[in-house]
Amino acid sequence: MIDNPNKSEKTKYRLADSIKDCMKIKPVDKITVQNIVDGCGMTRQTFYRNFKDKYDLINWYFDKLVMESFAQIGVDKTVGQSMRKKYEFIKKEKIFFTEAFRSDDYNSLKEHDFELFMGFYTELITRKRQEPLSEEIQFLLEMYCRGSVYMTVKWVLSGMKQTPSEMAASLTEAMPPRLAAVFSEAGLR
């Protein structure tokens, strides 16, 4: 029997709200699945029907918050505009992102953020240019995505002193010139 997608989404959001509440009182690495399900009146079985672990839940919630802003890159938004929206989401959900980025687990948000955007940019550039990325551009893109995640984590953990617009501008300007040229040729910058 297939679950009603609306019911499944509501369940996932309830679990996300519960882990966000847990993050207000303890670090992610100390939160248990039992803490999460107790916080929203669900069972462990319900949790595991939806997520493999607490990091999977965190990564799902991140995707829901952030990917909406990136879906319009190359359609009616530039990379910089989408980054600004991403940082606005992060700032709005400050407690969630502060706690999530503190974790260094193998399935952490830091690694998920990198993999998500590396894959997203690779697919988008390849589709727009209708050719695979060269090794050089692949290298520059990987370096840029790793650096962007590092600087995002640093921004979050140091108290988000720059505005979302300033952060997005800083990361857009930091793009290596050869990579920036590829983004521009593809109509993404």
Rosetta blueprint (number, residue, H / E / L):
1 M L
2 I L
3 D L
4 N L
5 P H
6 N H
7 K H
8 S H
9 E H
10 K H
11 T H
12 K H
13 Y H
14 R H
15 L H
16 A H
17 D H
18 S H
19 I H
20 K H
21 D H
22 C H
23 M H
24 K L
25 I L
26 K L
27 P L
28 V H
29 D H
30 K H
31 I L
32 T L
33 V H
34 Q H
35 N H
36 I H
37 V H
38 D H
39 G H
40 C H
41 G L
42 M L
43 T L
44 R H
45 Q H
46 T H
47 F H
48 Y H
49 R H
50 N H
51 F L
52 K L
53 D L
54 K H
55 Y H
56 D H
57 L H
58 I H
59 N H
60 W H
61 Y H
62 F H
63 D H
64 K H
65 L H
66 V H
67 M H
68 E H
69 S H
70 F H
71 A L
72 Q L
73 I E
74 G L
75 V L
76 D L
77 K E
78 T L
79 V H
80 G H
81 Q H
82 S H
83 M H
84 R H
85 K H
86 K H
87 Y H
88 E H
89 F H
90 I H
91 K H
92 K H
93 E L
94 K H
95 I H
96 F H
97 F H
98 T H
99 E H
100 A H
101 F H
102 R H
103 S L
104 D L
105 D L
106 Y L
107 N L
108 S L
109 L H
110 K H
111 E H
112 H H
113 D H
114 F H
115 E H
116 L H
117 F H
118 M H
119 G H
120 F H
121 Y H
122 T H
123 E H
124 L H
125 I H
126 T H
127 R H
128 K H
129 R H
130 Q L
131 E L
132 P L
133 L L
134 S L
135 E H
136 E H
137 I H
138 Q H
139 F H
140 L H
141 L H
142 E H
143 M H
144 Y H
145 C H
146 R H
147 G H
148 S H
149 V H
150 Y H
151 M H
152 T H
153 V H
154 K H
155 W H
156 V H
157 L H
158 S L
159 G L
160 M L
161 K L
162 Q L
163 T L
164 P H
165 S H
166 E H
167 M H
168 A H
169 A H
170 S H
171 L H
172 T H
173 E H
174 A L
175 M L
176 P L
177 P H
178 R H
179 L H
180 A H
181 A H
182 V H
183 F H
184 S H
185 E H
186 A L
187 G L
188 L L
189 R L
